[in-house]
């Protein structure tokens, strides 16, 4: 490993960063390494984003997986960094707005979120597994 100091990201000339950043700098120091790293990060990040988007309608960590994929992509791609920053700002603005609202609005938003999640779960079970919870509830109650 050459300690040349001409790599971007080094603090001072002739120094080498330690840990993961130093390892990534070593990979980026060659043309093949840069291209390979971009491809691997791109494929892994895109897989995480697509998987997260598929999981968004279901209760669970869908959005967390999308943001994790964007964070991974942002390590190599400027557009992903901008999109990640936009998402974080939007989420912070939404959270701040919700905090400023009174309890009736918060309860309404929470209730609508739970109802939407329940509808998505019922429809997902009905159309993927064939389990119709509404028909079973009617049969049990009536």
C-alpha positions as CSV (number, residue, x, y, z in Angstrom):
1,X,0.0,0.0,0.0
2,X,1.5,3.2,-1.1
3,X,1.3,6.1,1.3
4,X,1.3,8.8,-1.4
5,X,-0.9,11.6,-0.1
6,X,-2.4,12.4,-3.5
7,X,-5.7,10.6,-2.7
8,X,-8.7,12.8,-2.0
9,X,-9.9,12.7,1.5
10,X,-6.5,12.6,3.2
11,X,-6.1,15.1,6.0
12,X,-2.4,15.8,5.3
13,X,0.0,14.9,2.6
14,X,1.7,11.5,3.3
15,X,-0.9,10.4,5.9
16,X,-3.2,7.4,5.7
17,X,-6.6,7.2,7.2
18,X,-7.3,4.2,9.4
19,X,-10.1,1.7,9.5
20,X,-12.9,1.5,6.9
21,X,-12.1,4.9,5.4
22,X,-8.5,4.0,4.8
23,X,-9.5,0.7,3.3
24,X,-11.9,2.4,1.0
25,X,-9.2,5.0,0.0
26,X,-6.9,2.1,-0.9
27,X,-9.6,0.6,-3.1
28,X,-10.4,4.0,-4.7
29,X,-6.7,4.5,-5.4
30,X,-6.9,2.5,-8.7
31,X,-9.2,2.9,-11.6
32,X,-10.4,-0.7,-11.4
33,X,-11.0,-0.4,-7.7
34,X,-13.0,2.8,-8.1
35,X,-15.2,1.2,-10.8
36,X,-15.6,-2.1,-8.9
37,X,-16.5,-0.2,-5.7
38,X,-19.1,1.9,-7.6
39,X,-20.7,-1.2,-9.1
40,X,-20.8,-3.1,-5.8
41,X,-22.2,-0.2,-3.9
42,X,-24.7,0.6,-6.7
43,X,-26.0,-3.0,-6.8
44,X,-26.2,-3.4,-3.0
45,X,-27.7,0.0,-2.5
46,X,-30.3,-0.4,-5.3
47,X,-31.2,-3.8,-3.9
48,X,-31.9,-2.3,-0.5
49,X,-33.9,0.6,-1.9
50,X,-36.1,-1.7,-4.1
51,X,-36.6,-4.1,-1.2
52,X,-37.5,-1.3,1.1
53,X,-40.0,0.2,-1.4
54,X,-41.6,-3.2,-1.7
55,X,-41.9,-3.4,2.1
56,X,-43.2,0.2,2.5
57,X,-46.9,-0.7,2.3
58,X,-46.5,-3.4,5.0
59,X,-46.1,-2.7,8.7
60,X,-42.4,-2.9,9.5
61,X,-39.1,-1.3,8.6
62,X,-39.8,-0.5,4.9
63,X,-38.7,3.2,5.1
64,X,-35.8,2.4,7.3
65,X,-34.5,-0.1,4.6
66,X,-35.0,2.6,1.9
67,X,-33.0,5.1,3.9
68,X,-30.3,2.5,4.6
69,X,-30.0,1.8,0.9
70,X,-29.8,5.5,0.1
71,X,-27.2,6.0,2.8
72,X,-25.1,3.2,1.1
73,X,-25.6,4.7,-2.3
74,X,-24.7,8.2,-1.0
75,X,-21.2,6.9,-0.1
76,X,-20.4,6.8,-3.9
77,X,-23.1,8.8,-5.7
78,X,-23.8,12.6,-5.3
79,X,-27.4,12.3,-6.5
80,X,-28.1,9.7,-3.7
81,X,-26.6,12.0,-1.1
82,X,-28.8,14.9,-2.3
83,X,-31.9,12.6,-2.2
84,X,-31.0,11.3,1.2
85,X,-30.6,14.9,2.5
86,X,-34.0,15.8,1.0
87,X,-35.6,12.8,2.6
88,X,-34.1,13.7,6.0
89,X,-35.3,17.3,5.7
90,X,-38.8,16.3,4.7
91,X,-39.1,13.8,7.5
92,X,-37.8,16.4,10.0
93,X,-40.3,19.0,8.7
94,X,-43.2,16.5,8.9
95,X,-42.2,15.6,12.5
96,X,-41.8,19.2,13.5
97,X,-45.2,20.0,12.0
98,X,-46.8,17.1,13.9
99,X,-45.2,18.2,17.2
100,X,-46.7,21.6,16.8
101,X,-50.3,20.2,16.4
102,X,-52.7,19.7,19.2
103,X,-53.7,16.3,20.6
104,X,-56.8,15.9,18.4
105,X,-54.7,16.2,15.2
106,X,-52.1,13.8,16.6
107,X,-54.7,11.3,17.5
108,X,-56.3,11.6,14.1
109,X,-53.0,11.1,12.3
110,X,-52.2,8.1,14.4
111,X,-55.6,6.6,13.9
112,X,-55.5,7.1,10.1
113,X,-52.0,5.5,10.1
114,X,-53.2,2.5,12.0
115,X,-56.3,2.1,9.8
116,X,-54.3,2.3,6.7
117,X,-51.8,-0.2,8.0
118,X,-54.6,-2.6,8.9
119,X,-56.2,-2.3,5.5
120,X,-52.9,-3.0,3.8
121,X,-52.4,-6.1,6.0
122,X,-55.9,-7.4,5.3
123,X,-55.6,-6.9,1.5
124,X,-52.1,-8.4,1.5
125,X,-53.2,-11.5,3.3
126,X,-56.3,-11.8,1.0
127,X,-54.5,-11.4,-2.3
128,X,-51.2,-13.2,-1.5
129,X,-52.1,-16.1,0.9
130,X,-55.8,-16.2,0.1
131,X,-56.8,-15.6,3.8
132,X,-59.9,-13.4,3.8
133,X,-60.1,-12.0,7.4
134,X,-63.3,-10.0,6.7
135,X,-65.2,-13.1,5.6
136,X,-63.9,-15.1,8.5
137,X,-64.9,-12.4,11.0
138,X,-68.4,-12.2,9.4
139,X,-68.7,-16.0,9.7
140,X,-67.6,-16.0,13.3
141,X,-69.9,-13.1,14.3
142,X,-72.9,-14.0,12.3
